[in-house]
Amino acid sequence: MDTTTTPTGTASGPGDAPHTYGTPPREDRLVRAGDRRMLAGVAAGIADYFDIDPTIVRAGFVVLTLMGGLAVPLYVAGWVLMPAEGADVSIAEEMLHRERAR
């Protein structure tokens, strides 16, 4: 990994870009946001992962909803497949583990 040293002496590289939306830097995986959620945190989680404003993702969901309702199943899929912030597994993974334990 290529890193450079800033004038203050701290290393900075491709993954060390400052996060500008008031949240911690993104994790290595896609998770539902816990503190800025409006429904389930899917849009905010996607926005954190791609380091964009959550309003852009939410507007995209609105446009997809108005253009045929595609956003609804996508949002539900994100809700089930993306783990919550701080959780190790998603809702779908929990359900699979419970079924296998039976």
Secondary structure as UniProt FT lines:
FT   STRAND          4..5
FT   TURN            7..8
FT   STRAND          11..12
FT   TURN            14..15
FT   HELIX           42..50
FT   HELIX           54..66
FT   TURN            67..68
FT   HELIX           71..81
FT   TURN            85..86
FT   HELIX           91..101
//
